[in-house]
Amino acid sequence: MSVLEVANLSKRFDSLEVIRGVSFSLDKGESLAIIGSSGSGKTTLLRCLNGLEMPNAGTISINGERLFDAADARSVNMKRRWDSRHFGLVFQSFNLFPQYTALENVTLAVELNARRSPEYRGNRREAISSIRRDGLAILDSVGLSAKADAYPHQLSGGQQQRVAIARALARDPDILCFDEPTSALDPELTGEVLNVIRGLASRNTTMVIVTHEMRFARQVADNALFIDNGVVIEYGAAEEVISHPREERTRQFLERYSNG
């Protein structure tokens, strides 16, 4: 069974339809690269998956459960926060809290959520200690255990993005989503972030990656989806879509944007 199934998803802003009839699925442990030109609808699609935008049509299912159905008013009204359980999102521009250390950025949301539980209220000190240990382990997994007490302004762009990845991982989401994770980085810092994502892929982390790094997408993703003007033009194995595209529009895009 697919961990994620998207069927006929559409989103419009006023009269502008940004994505139209998008459908795809993702199995547990797989990575999907979403590629396309700027303005093609990639980020809007990702925001719809994460509940940051409300689709106008279509369905989203997680682990066989209908998470969102635009035709069901209860789905629209009751499940606006589905991203907190199922999706972790890493933004282009890090979005770290400047007043908190790297470790605090990673653990803040987890601690706020834990405060609702009786276990936390019954033994607050032990709960906070456990959350801190887990946060340190996740920072270590992205190579930043030595920077746990550093503030964002003391970190390079690549290090800040790795903290953002650790923060998303701390929520233990079903699916980890990346929105152009290296677009705000200098070329020399891009490699360290891509290496972290490669490591996640090697550990069978389920991921959806919006990226303009074609070589990286071909190496890391199991499947690729090329979207143009809000419509899926080509969808299949990443190696085939990127190295041997069937559609002329895909070929034109890759000739312009491929970096190897």
Accessible surface in RSA format (square Angstrom, percent):
REM  Atomic radii and reference values for relative SASA: ProtOr
REM  Chains: A
REM  Algorithm: Lee & Richards
REM  Probe-radius: 1.40
REM  Slices: 20
REM RES _ NUM      All-atoms   Total-Side   Main-Chain    Non-polar    All polar
REM                ABS   REL    ABS   REL    ABS   REL    ABS   REL    ABS   REL
RES MET A   1   188.12  97.4 105.38  69.7  82.74 197.0 110.39  93.9  77.73 103.0
RES SER A   2    18.61  15.7  14.59  19.5   4.02   9.3   0.00   0.0  18.61  26.1
RES VAL A   3     6.81   4.5   5.45   4.9   1.36   3.3   6.78   5.9   0.03   0.1
RES LEU A   4     0.06   0.0   0.00   0.0   0.06   0.1   0.06   0.0   0.00   0.0
RES GLU A   5    78.15  44.9  77.04  58.3   1.11   2.6  17.63  34.1  60.53  49.4
RES VAL A   6     5.26   3.5   0.00   0.0   5.26  12.7   0.10   0.1   5.16  14.0
RES ALA A   7    40.61  37.3  39.96  61.7   0.65   1.5  39.96  56.3   0.65   1.7
RES ASN A   8    97.25  67.1  95.39  92.2   1.86   4.5  20.90  50.3  76.36  73.8
RES LEU A   9     0.00   0.0   0.00   0.0   0.00   0.0   0.00   0.0   0.00   0.0
RES SER A  10    13.61  11.5  13.61  18.2   0.00   0.0   4.38   9.3   9.22  12.9
RES LYS A  11    21.96  10.7  21.81  13.4   0.16   0.4   0.12   0.1  21.84  23.3
RES ARG A  12   124.17  52.1 118.16  60.2   6.01  14.3  21.76  29.7 102.41  62.1
RES PHE A  13    82.50  41.3  75.50  46.8   7.00  18.2  79.29  48.1   3.21   9.2
RES ASP A  14   138.55  97.0 108.69 108.2  29.86  70.6  40.93  96.3  97.61  97.4
RES SER A  15   116.11  98.1  80.93 108.0  35.18  81.0  54.08 115.2  62.03  86.9
RES LEU A  16   120.25  67.0 117.07  83.8   3.18   8.0 120.00  84.3   0.25   0.7
RES GLU A  17    78.62  45.1  64.85  49.1  13.77  32.8  15.75  30.5  62.87  51.3
RES VAL A  18    27.00  17.8  20.34  18.4   6.66  16.0  24.64  21.4   2.36   6.4
RES ILE A  19     0.00   0.0   0.00   0.0   0.00   0.0   0.00   0.0   0.00   0.0
RES ARG A  20   102.54  43.1  97.09  49.5   5.44  13.0  26.74  36.5  75.80  45.9
RES GLY A  21    42.02  51.8   0.00   N/A  42.02  51.8  20.57  56.4  21.45  48.0
RES VAL A  22     0.00   0.0   0.00   0.0   0.00   0.0   0.00   0.0   0.00   0.0
RES SER A  23    47.92  40.5  39.59  52.8   8.33  19.2  34.07  72.5  13.85  19.4
RES PHE A  24     9.98   5.0   0.00   0.0   9.98  26.0   7.84   4.8   2.14   6.1
RES SER A  25    46.28  39.1  42.77  57.1   3.51   8.1  13.33  28.4  32.95  46.2
RES LEU A  26     0.92   0.5   0.00   0.0   0.92   2.3   0.92   0.6   0.00   0.0
RES ASP A  27    65.79  46.1  65.03  64.7   0.76   1.8  16.78  39.5  49.01  48.9
RES LYS A  28   169.38  82.6 147.60  90.6  21.79  51.9 100.99  90.9  68.40  72.9
RES GLY A  29    18.24  22.5   0.00   N/A  18.24  22.5   8.11  22.3  10.13  22.7
RES GLU A  30    45.65  26.2  45.59  34.5   0.06   0.2  12.58  24.3  33.07  27.0
RES SER A  31     2.03   1.7   2.03   2.7   0.00   0.0   0.06   0.1   1.97   2.8
RES LEU A  32     0.38   0.2   0.38   0.3   0.00   0.0   0.38   0.3   0.00   0.0
RES ALA A  33     0.59   0.5   0.59   0.9   0.00   0.0   0.59   0.8   0.00   0.0
RES ILE A  34     0.00   0.0   0.00   0.0   0.00   0.0   0.00   0.0   0.00   0.0
RES ILE A  35     0.00   0.0   0.00   0.0   0.00   0.0   0.00   0.0   0.00   0.0
RES GLY A  36     9.12  11.2   0.00   N/A   9.12  11.2   0.00   0.0   9.12  20.4
RES SER A  37    17.41  14.7  16.77  22.4   0.64   1.5  16.76  35.7   0.64   0.9
RES SER A  38   108.19  91.4  82.06 109.5  26.12  60.2  45.20  96.3  62.99  88.2
RES GLY A  39    78.44  96.7   0.00   N/A  78.44  96.7  41.73 114.5  36.72  82.2
RES SER A  40     4.66   3.9   1.25   1.7   3.41   7.9   4.47   9.5   0.19   0.3
RES GLY A  41     5.89   7.3   0.00   N/A   5.89   7.3   3.47   9.5   2.42   5.4
RES LYS A  42    14.89   7.3  13.20   8.1   1.68   4.0   2.44   2.2  12.45  13.3
RES THR A  43    49.08  34.9  46.75  47.4   2.33   5.6  37.08  49.8  12.00  18.1
RES THR A  44    20.24  14.4  19.16  19.4   1.08   2.6   0.46   0.6  19.78  29.9
RES LEU A  45     0.00   0.0   0.00   0.0   0.00   0.0   0.00   0.0   0.00   0.0
RES LEU A  46     1.40   0.8   1.40   1.0   0.00   0.0   1.40   1.0   0.00   0.0
RES ARG A  47    79.57  33.4  79.57  40.6   0.00   0.0  18.19  24.9  61.38  37.2
RES CYS A  48     0.00   0.0   0.00   0.0   0.00   0.0   0.00   0.0   0.00   0.0
RES LEU A  49     0.00   0.0   0.00   0.0   0.00   0.0   0.00   0.0   0.00   0.0
RES ASN A  50     2.54   1.8   2.54   2.5   0.00   0.0   1.23   3.0   1.31   1.3
RES GLY A  51    14.52  17.9   0.00   N/A  14.52  17.9   0.16   0.5  14.35  32.1
RES LEU A  52    73.68  41.0  49.56  35.5  24.12  60.6  52.82  37.1  20.86  56.1
RES GLU A  53    39.22  22.5  35.58  26.9   3.64   8.7   4.36   8.4  34.86  28.5
RES MET A  54    30.55  15.8  25.51  16.9   5.04  12.0  25.51  21.7   5.04   6.7
RES PRO A  55     4.62   3.4   0.00   0.0   4.62  16.8   0.00   0.0   4.62  28.7
RES ASN A  56    60.10  41.4  33.75  32.6  26.35  63.4   7.10  17.1  53.00  51.2
RES ALA A  57    41.68  38.3  39.76  61.4   1.92   4.4  41.68  58.7   0.00   0.0
RES GLY A  58    15.18  18.7   0.00   N/A  15.18  18.7   6.88  18.9   8.30  18.6
RES THR A  59    23.36  16.6  23.36  23.7   0.00   0.0  17.69  23.8   5.66   8.6
RES ILE A  60     0.00   0.0   0.00   0.0   0.00   0.0   0.00   0.0   0.00   0.0
RES SER A  61    11.52   9.7  10.94  14.6   0.58   1.3   3.45   7.3   8.07  11.3
RES ILE A  62     1.27   0.7   0.63   0.5   0.64   1.5   0.63   0.5   0.64   1.7
RES ASN A  63    83.26  57.4  64.05  61.9  19.22  46.3  26.77  64.4  56.49  54.6
RES GLY A  64    54.07  66.7   0.00   N/A  54.07  66.7  19.56  53.7  34.51  77.3
RES GLU A  65    77.01  44.2  69.96  52.9   7.05  16.8  41.44  80.2  35.57  29.0
RES ARG A  66   125.07  52.5 111.75  57.0  13.32  31.7  38.95  53.2  86.12  52.2
RES LEU A  67     0.45   0.3   0.17   0.1   0.28   0.7   0.30   0.2   0.15   0.4
RES PHE A  68     0.17   0.1   0.00   0.0   0.17   0.4   0.17   0.1   0.00   0.0
RES ASP A  69    30.76  21.5  30.76  30.6   0.00   0.0   3.24   7.6  27.52  27.4
RES ALA A  70    27.74  25.5   6.26   9.7  21.48  48.9   6.40   9.0  21.34  56.5
RES ALA A  71    99.74  91.7  56.11  86.6  43.63  99.2  68.20  96.0  31.54  83.6
RES ASP A  72    44.44  31.1  39.73  39.5   4.71  11.1  14.37  33.8  30.07  30.0
RES ALA A  73    69.93  64.3  58.12  89.7  11.81  26.9  63.90  90.0   6.03  16.0
RES ARG A  74   167.53  70.3 165.02  84.1   2.51   6.0  65.18  89.1 102.35  62.0
RES SER A  75    10.18   8.6   7.09   9.5   3.09   7.1   9.78  20.8   0.40   0.6
RES VAL A  76    35.79  23.6  35.79  32.4   0.00   0.0  35.79  31.1   0.00   0.0
RES ASN A  77   107.51  74.1  82.88  80.1  24.63  59.3  21.86  52.6  85.65  82.8
RES MET A  78   146.16  75.7 111.30  73.7  34.86  83.0 101.65  86.4  44.51  59.0
RES LYS A  79    64.15  31.3  60.05  36.8   4.10   9.8  45.31  40.8  18.84  20.1
RES ARG A  80   136.50  57.3 128.22  65.4   8.28  19.7  47.56  65.0  88.94  53.9
RES ARG A  81   176.20  74.0 169.91  86.6   6.29  15.0  71.61  97.9 104.59  63.4
RES TRP A  82     5.12   2.1   0.67   0.3   4.45  10.5   4.74   2.5   0.38   0.6
RES ASP A  83    40.04  28.0  39.47  39.3   0.57   1.3   1.12   2.6  38.92  38.8
RES SER A  84    42.46  35.9  25.69  34.3  16.77  38.6  17.68  37.7  24.78  34.7
RES ARG A  85   138.78  58.3 118.68  60.5  20.10  47.9  67.30  92.0  71.48  43.3
RES HIS A  86    13.25   7.2  13.25   9.2   0.00   0.0  13.24  13.6   0.01   0.0
RES PHE A  87    10.04   5.0   0.00   0.0  10.04  26.1   0.00   0.0  10.04  28.7
RES GLY A  88     4.86   6.0   0.00   N/A   4.86   6.0   4.86  13.3   0.00   0.0
RES LEU A  89    29.60  16.5  13.23   9.5  16.38  41.2  13.23   9.3  16.38  44.1
RES VAL A  90     1.21   0.8   0.00   0.0   1.21   2.9   1.21   1.0   0.00   0.0
RES PHE A  91    60.99  30.5  60.56  37.5   0.43   1.1  60.56  36.7   0.43   1.2
RES GLN A  92    66.08  37.0  64.46  47.1   1.62   3.9  12.61  26.8  53.47  40.6
RES SER A  93    68.67  58.0  57.51  76.8  11.16  25.7  38.51  82.0  30.16  42.3
RES PHE A  94    27.80  13.9  27.80  17.2   0.00   0.0  27.80  16.9   0.00   0.0
RES ASN A  95    76.90  53.0  56.63  54.7  20.27  48.8  25.40  61.1  51.50  49.8
RES LEU A  96    21.09  11.7   2.30   1.6  18.79  47.2   2.33   1.6  18.77  50.5
RES PHE A  97    88.10  44.1  88.06  54.5   0.05   0.1  88.10  53.4   0.00   0.0
RES PRO A  98    97.46  71.0  89.10  81.2   8.35  30.4  89.53  73.9   7.92  49.2
RES GLN A  99   109.33  61.1  86.13  62.9  23.20  55.2  54.71 116.5  54.61  41.4
RES TYR A 100    70.29  32.8  70.29  40.0   0.00   0.0  33.67  25.3  36.62  45.1
RES THR A 101    14.19  10.1  14.19  14.4   0.00   0.0  11.85  15.9   2.34   3.5
RES ALA A 102     0.31   0.3   0.00   0.0   0.31   0.7   0.31   0.4   0.00   0.0
RES LEU A 103     4.10   2.3   4.10   2.9   0.00   0.0   4.10   2.9   0.00   0.0
RES GLU A 104    76.16  43.7  75.21  56.9   0.94   2.2  28.52  55.2  47.64  38.9
RES ASN A 105     0.99   0.7   0.00   0.0   0.99   2.4   0.00   0.0   0.99   1.0
RES VAL A 106     0.72   0.5   0.02   0.0   0.71   1.7   0.02   0.0   0.71   1.9
RES THR A 107    13.86   9.9  13.73  13.9   0.13   0.3   3.32   4.5  10.53  15.9
RES LEU A 108    41.15  22.9  39.22  28.1   1.93   4.8  41.15  28.9   0.00   0.0
RES ALA A 109    31.73  29.2  26.38  40.7   5.35  12.2  28.59  40.3   3.14   8.3
RES VAL A 110    39.30  25.9  36.69  33.2   2.61   6.3  38.56  33.5   0.74   2.0
RES GLU A 111    30.14  17.3  30.14  22.8   0.00   0.0   1.36   2.6  28.78  23.5
RES LEU A 112    85.01  47.3  78.67  56.3   6.34  15.9  78.67  55.2   6.34  17.1
RES ASN A 113    76.91  53.0  71.81  69.4   5.10  12.3   5.40  13.0  71.52  69.1
RES ALA A 114    23.80  21.9  17.25  26.6   6.54  14.9  23.68  33.4   0.11   0.3
RES ARG A 115   109.31  45.9 101.35  51.7   7.97  19.0  33.33  45.6  75.98  46.0
RES ARG A 116   173.60  72.9 152.19  77.6  21.42  51.0  66.95  91.5 106.65  64.6
RES SER A 117    36.04  30.5  32.05  42.8   3.99   9.2  30.89  65.8   5.16   7.2
RES PRO A 118    93.24  68.0  85.17  77.6   8.07  29.3  87.05  71.9   6.18  38.4
RES GLU A 119   131.71  75.6 118.05  89.3  13.66  32.5  76.63 148.2  55.08  45.0
RES TYR A 120    11.29   5.3  10.42   5.9   0.87   2.3  10.74   8.1   0.55   0.7
RES ARG A 121   156.03  65.5 123.79  63.1  32.24  76.8  68.16  93.2  87.87  53.3
RES GLY A 122    69.11  85.2   0.00   N/A  69.11  85.2  35.32  96.9  33.79  75.7
RES ASN A 123    83.52  57.6  77.59  75.0   5.93  14.3  26.39  63.5  57.12  55.2
RES ARG A 124   135.43  56.9 130.80  66.7   4.62  11.0  43.76  59.8  91.67  55.6
RES ARG A 125   209.64  88.0 201.00 102.5   8.64  20.6  79.46 108.6 130.18  78.9
RES GLU A 126    84.59  48.6  82.79  62.6   1.80   4.3  39.48  76.4  45.11  36.8
RES ALA A 127    22.72  20.9  14.44  22.3   8.27  18.8  22.06  31.1   0.66   1.7
RES ILE A 128    50.58  28.8  50.25  37.4   0.32   0.8  50.25  36.2   0.32   0.9
RES SER A 129    41.87  35.4  36.52  48.7   5.36  12.3  20.44  43.5  21.43  30.0
RES SER A 130    39.71  33.6  39.51  52.7   0.21   0.5  12.45  26.5  27.26  38.2
RES ILE A 131    20.74  11.8  19.34  14.4   1.39   3.4  20.13  14.5   0.61   1.6
RES ARG A 132   113.25  47.6 112.43  57.3   0.82   1.9  39.09  53.4  74.16  44.9
RES ARG A 133   129.04  54.2 121.92  62.1   7.12  16.9  67.91  92.8  61.13  37.0
RES ASP A 134    85.66  60.0  83.53  83.1   2.12   5.0  22.47  52.9  63.19  63.0
RES GLY A 135     1.78   2.2   0.00   N/A   1.78   2.2   1.26   3.5   0.52   1.2
RES LEU A 136    58.85  32.8  57.44  41.1   1.41   3.6  57.73  40.5   1.12   3.0
RES ALA A 137    63.36  58.3  49.07  75.7  14.28  32.5  56.88  80.1   6.47  17.1
RES ILE A 138    35.56  20.2  34.23  25.5   1.33   3.2  35.56  25.6   0.00   0.0
RES LEU A 139     0.00   0.0   0.00   0.0   0.00   0.0   0.00   0.0   0.00   0.0
RES ASP A 140    87.03  61.0  76.89  76.5  10.14  24.0  10.50  24.7  76.53  76.3
RES SER A 141    59.74  50.5  28.99  38.7  30.75  70.8  37.46  79.8  22.27  31.2
RES VAL A 142     3.14   2.1   0.08   0.1   3.06   7.4   2.52   2.2   0.62   1.7
RES GLY A 143    55.87  68.9   0.00   N/A  55.87  68.9  31.83  87.3  24.04  53.8
RES LEU A 144     3.49   1.9   2.64   1.9   0.85   2.1   3.49   2.5   0.00   0.0
RES SER A 145    56.64  47.9  43.88  58.6  12.77  29.4  18.73  39.9  37.91  53.1
RES ALA A 146   100.98  92.8  60.51  93.4  40.47  92.1  73.13 103.0  27.85  73.8
RES LYS A 147    76.16  37.2  75.25  46.2   0.91   2.2  26.35  23.7  49.81  53.1
RES ALA A 148     8.03   7.4   7.50  11.6   0.53   1.2   7.50  10.6   0.53   1.4
RES ASP A 149   102.21  71.6  88.52  88.1  13.69  32.4  35.47  83.5  66.74  66.6
RES ALA A 150    16.36  15.0  11.18  17.3   5.18  11.8  14.61  20.6   1.76   4.7
RES TYR A 151    83.99  39.2  83.99  47.8   0.00   0.0  44.84  33.7  39.14  48.3
RES PRO A 152     9.73   7.1   9.49   8.7   0.24   0.9   9.73   8.0   0.00   0.0
RES HIS A 153   152.39  83.3 115.32  80.2  37.07  94.8  96.37  99.3  56.03  65.2
RES GLN A 154   103.57  57.9  74.88  54.7  28.69  68.3  27.69  58.9  75.88  57.6
RES LEU A 155    11.92   6.6   0.17   0.1  11.74  29.5   1.85   1.3  10.06  27.1
RES SER A 156    44.22  37.4  28.86  38.5  15.35  35.4  38.19  81.3   6.03   8.4
RES GLY A 157    17.72  21.8   0.00   N/A  17.72  21.8  10.13  27.8   7.59  17.0
RES GLY A 158     0.00   0.0   0.00   N/A   0.00   0.0   0.00   0.0   0.00   0.0
RES GLN A 159    35.83  20.0  35.83  26.2   0.00   0.0   0.88   1.9  34.95  26.5
RES GLN A 160    34.57  19.3  34.57  25.3   0.00   0.0   0.00   0.0  34.57  26.2
RES GLN A 161     0.00   0.0   0.00   0.0   0.00   0.0   0.00   0.0   0.00   0.0
RES ARG A 162    31.35  13.2  31.35  16.0   0.00   0.0   0.31   0.4  31.04  18.8
RES VAL A 163     0.00   0.0   0.00   0.0   0.00   0.0   0.00   0.0   0.00   0.0
RES ALA A 164     1.62   1.5   0.46   0.7   1.16   2.6   0.46   0.6   1.16   3.1
RES ILE A 165     0.00   0.0   0.00   0.0   0.00   0.0   0.00   0.0   0.00   0.0
RES ALA A 166     0.00   0.0   0.00   0.0   0.00   0.0   0.00   0.0   0.00   0.0
RES ARG A 167    39.92  16.8  39.55  20.2   0.37   0.9  20.36  27.8  19.56  11.9
RES ALA A 168     7.21   6.6   1.38   2.1   5.83  13.3   7.15  10.1   0.05   0.1
RES LEU A 169    36.07  20.1  27.42  19.6   8.64  21.7  27.42  19.3   8.64  23.3
RES ALA A 170    20.35  18.7   3.89   6.0  16.46  37.4   4.15   5.8  16.20  42.9
RES ARG A 171    91.48  38.4  68.98  35.2  22.49  53.6  17.13  23.4  74.35  45.1
RES ASP A 172   124.78  87.4 108.18 107.7  16.60  39.2  29.36  69.1  95.42  95.2
RES PRO A 173    24.05  17.5   6.34   5.8  17.71  64.4   7.29   6.0  16.77 104.2
RES ASP A 174    50.76  35.6  36.58  36.4  14.18  33.5   6.86  16.1  43.90  43.8
RES ILE A 175     0.29   0.2   0.00   0.0   0.29   0.7   0.29   0.2   0.00   0.0
RES LEU A 176     1.87   1.0   1.16   0.8   0.71   1.8   1.16   0.8   0.71   1.9
RES CYS A 177     0.00   0.0   0.00   0.0   0.00   0.0   0.00   0.0   0.00   0.0
RES PHE A 178     0.00   0.0   0.00   0.0   0.00   0.0   0.00   0.0   0.00   0.0
RES ASP A 179    12.18   8.5  12.18  12.1   0.00   0.0   1.09   2.6  11.09  11.1
RES GLU A 180    20.85  12.0  20.48  15.5   0.37   0.9   8.41  16.3  12.44  10.2
RES PRO A 181     2.12   1.5   1.94   1.8   0.18   0.6   1.94   1.6   0.18   1.1
RES THR A 182     5.60   4.0   1.79   1.8   3.80   9.1   0.20   0.3   5.40   8.2
RES SER A 183    54.14  45.7  21.84  29.1  32.30  74.4  24.13  51.4  30.00  42.0
RES ALA A 184    58.50  53.8  21.75  33.6  36.75  83.6  33.33  46.9  25.17  66.7
RES LEU A 185    18.87  10.5   0.98   0.7  17.89  45.0   3.44   2.4  15.42  41.5
RES ASP A 186    85.24  59.7  82.36  82.0   2.88   6.8   8.85  20.8  76.39  76.2
RES PRO A 187   123.46  90.0 105.57  96.2  17.90  65.1 110.64  91.3  12.83  79.7
RES GLU A 188   153.32  88.0 115.81  87.6  37.50  89.3  46.18  89.3 107.13  87.5
RES LEU A 189    39.18  21.8  39.18  28.0   0.00   0.0  39.18  27.5   0.00   0.0
RES THR A 190    16.66  11.8  16.66  16.9   0.00   0.0  12.00  16.1   4.66   7.0
RES GLY A 191    32.92  40.6   0.00   N/A  32.92  40.6  30.90  84.8   2.02   4.5
RES GLU A 192    50.15  28.8  40.58  30.7   9.57  22.8  24.34  47.1  25.80  21.1
RES VAL A 193     0.00   0.0   0.00   0.0   0.00   0.0   0.00   0.0   0.00   0.0
RES LEU A 194    12.85   7.2  12.85   9.2   0.00   0.0  12.85   9.0   0.00   0.0
RES ASN A 195    90.03  62.1  81.23  78.5   8.80  21.2  23.17  55.8  66.86  64.6
RES VAL A 196    20.45  13.5  12.98  11.7   7.47  18.0  19.65  17.1   0.80   2.2
RES ILE A 197     0.00   0.0   0.00   0.0   0.00   0.0   0.00   0.0   0.00   0.0
RES ARG A 198    81.29  34.1  76.08  38.8   5.22  12.4  43.23  59.1  38.06  23.1
RES GLY A 199    21.37  26.4   0.00   N/A  21.37  26.4  20.93  57.4   0.44   1.0
RES LEU A 200     3.89   2.2   3.89   2.8   0.00   0.0   3.89   2.7   0.00   0.0
RES ALA A 201    22.69  20.9  11.14  17.2  11.55  26.3  12.19  17.2  10.51  27.8
RES SER A 202    88.26  74.6  51.40  68.6  36.86  84.9  51.49 109.6  36.77  51.5
RES ARG A 203   135.36  56.8 109.21  55.7  26.14  62.2  68.36  93.4  67.00  40.6
RES ASN A 204   105.14  72.5  93.76  90.6  11.38  27.4  16.52  39.8  88.62  85.7
RES THR A 205    32.85  23.4  26.17  26.5   6.68  15.9  22.35  30.0  10.49  15.9
RES THR A 206     6.74   4.8   2.84   2.9   3.90   9.3   0.18   0.2   6.56   9.9
RES MET A 207     0.00   0.0   0.00   0.0   0.00   0.0   0.00   0.0   0.00   0.0
RES VAL A 208     0.00   0.0   0.00   0.0   0.00   0.0   0.00   0.0   0.00   0.0
RES ILE A 209     2.41   1.4   2.41   1.8   0.00   0.0   2.41   1.7   0.00   0.0
RES VAL A 210     0.00   0.0   0.00   0.0   0.00   0.0   0.00   0.0   0.00   0.0
RES THR A 211     3.42   2.4   2.53   2.6   0.89   2.1   0.42   0.6   3.00   4.5
RES HIS A 212    72.86  39.8  67.77  47.1   5.08  13.0  50.07  51.6  22.78  26.5
RES GLU A 213    29.32  16.8  29.32  22.2   0.00   0.0   0.20   0.4  29.12  23.8
RES MET A 214     0.29   0.2   0.29   0.2   0.00   0.0   0.29   0.2   0.00   0.0
RES ARG A 215   123.39  51.8 123.39  62.9   0.00   0.0  28.64  39.1  94.75  57.4
RES PHE A 216     4.33   2.2   3.07   1.9   1.27   3.3   3.10   1.9   1.23   3.5
RES ALA A 217     1.46   1.3   0.00   0.0   1.46   3.3   1.46   2.1   0.00   0.0
RES ARG A 218    59.10  24.8  47.56  24.2  11.54  27.5   4.25   5.8  54.85  33.2
RES GLN A 219   109.26  61.1  70.03  51.2  39.23  93.4  37.13  79.0  72.14  54.7
RES VAL A 220    19.06  12.5   4.54   4.1  14.53  35.0   7.55   6.6  11.51  31.2
RES ALA A 221    10.38   9.5   0.63   1.0   9.75  22.2   0.71   1.0   9.67  25.6
RES ASP A 222    72.08  50.5  56.24  56.0  15.83  37.4  14.66  34.5  57.42  57.3
RES ASN A 223    32.13  22.2  32.13  31.1   0.00   0.0   1.46   3.5  30.67  29.6
RES ALA A 224     0.00   0.0   0.00   0.0   0.00   0.0   0.00   0.0   0.00   0.0
RES LEU A 225     0.00   0.0   0.00   0.0   0.00   0.0   0.00   0.0   0.00   0.0
RES PHE A 226     0.20   0.1   0.20   0.1   0.00   0.0   0.20   0.1   0.00   0.0
RES ILE A 227     0.00   0.0   0.00   0.0   0.00   0.0   0.00   0.0   0.00   0.0
RES ASP A 228    20.14  14.1  18.49  18.4   1.66   3.9   0.00   0.0  20.14  20.1
RES ASN A 229   104.00  71.7  93.84  90.7  10.16  24.5  23.07  55.5  80.93  78.2
RES GLY A 230     0.31   0.4   0.00   N/A   0.31   0.4   0.00   0.0   0.31   0.7
RES VAL A 231    50.56  33.3  50.56  45.8   0.00   0.0  50.56  43.9   0.00   0.0
RES VAL A 232    39.41  25.9  20.50  18.6  18.92  45.6  20.50  17.8  18.92  51.3
RES ILE A 233    55.23  31.4  36.23  27.0  19.00  45.8  38.84  28.0  16.38  44.5
RES GLU A 234     3.88   2.2   0.64   0.5   3.24   7.7   3.24   6.3   0.64   0.5
RES TYR A 235    73.92  34.5  56.62  32.2  17.30  45.0  49.52  37.2  24.40  30.1
RES GLY A 236    21.01  25.9   0.00   N/A  21.01  25.9  21.01  57.7   0.00   0.0
RES ALA A 237    48.45  44.5  41.11  63.4   7.33  16.7  41.11  57.9   7.33  19.4
RES ALA A 238     1.31   1.2   0.98   1.5   0.33   0.7   0.98   1.4   0.33   0.9
RES GLU A 239    85.59  49.1  83.26  63.0   2.32   5.5  47.90  92.7  37.68  30.8
RES GLU A 240    87.26  50.1  86.93  65.8   0.33   0.8  35.91  69.5  51.35  41.9
RES VAL A 241     0.57   0.4   0.33   0.3   0.24   0.6   0.57   0.5   0.00   0.0
RES ILE A 242    11.23   6.4   1.14   0.8  10.10  24.3   1.14   0.8  10.10  27.4
RES SER A 243    41.30  34.9  14.35  19.2  26.94  62.1  16.41  35.0  24.88  34.9
RES HIS A 244   113.39  62.0 100.44  69.8  12.95  33.1  68.08  70.2  45.32  52.7
RES PRO A 245    22.51  16.4  13.02  11.9   9.49  34.5  13.02  10.8   9.49  59.0
RES ARG A 246   155.35  65.2 131.17  66.9  24.18  57.6  71.87  98.2  83.47  50.6
RES GLU A 247    72.70  41.7  71.73  54.3   0.98   2.3   5.24  10.1  67.46  55.1
RES GLU A 248    94.14  54.0  89.30  67.6   4.84  11.5  50.41  97.5  43.73  35.7
RES ARG A 249    70.11  29.4  66.16  33.7   3.96   9.4  38.33  52.4  31.79  19.3
RES THR A 250     0.00   0.0   0.00   0.0   0.00   0.0   0.00   0.0   0.00   0.0
RES ARG A 251    89.73  37.7  88.01  44.9   1.72   4.1  39.30  53.7  50.43  30.6
RES GLN A 252    80.09  44.8  78.36  57.3   1.74   4.1  22.95  48.8  57.15  43.3
RES PHE A 253     2.85   1.4   2.47   1.5   0.38   1.0   2.85   1.7   0.00   0.0
RES LEU A 254    12.82   7.1  11.01   7.9   1.81   4.6  11.34   8.0   1.48   4.0
RES GLU A 255   147.78  84.8 108.70  82.2  39.08  93.1  49.59  95.9  98.19  80.2
RES ARG A 256   168.05  70.6 130.47  66.5  37.58  89.5  54.03  73.8 114.02  69.1
RES TYR A 257    78.16  36.5  64.36  36.6  13.80  35.9  52.07  39.1  26.09  32.2
RES SER A 258    51.20  43.3  25.85  34.5  25.35  58.4  15.94  33.9  35.26  49.4
RES ASN A 259    65.88  45.4  48.32  46.7  17.56  42.3  41.98 101.0  23.90  23.1
RES GLY A 260    51.50  63.5   0.00   N/A  51.50  63.5  29.21  80.2  22.29  49.9
END  Absolute sums over single chains surface
CHAIN  1 A    12487.7      10074.4       2413.3       5963.2       6524.5
END  Absolute sums over all chains
TOTAL         12487.7      10074.4       2413.3       5963.2       6524.5
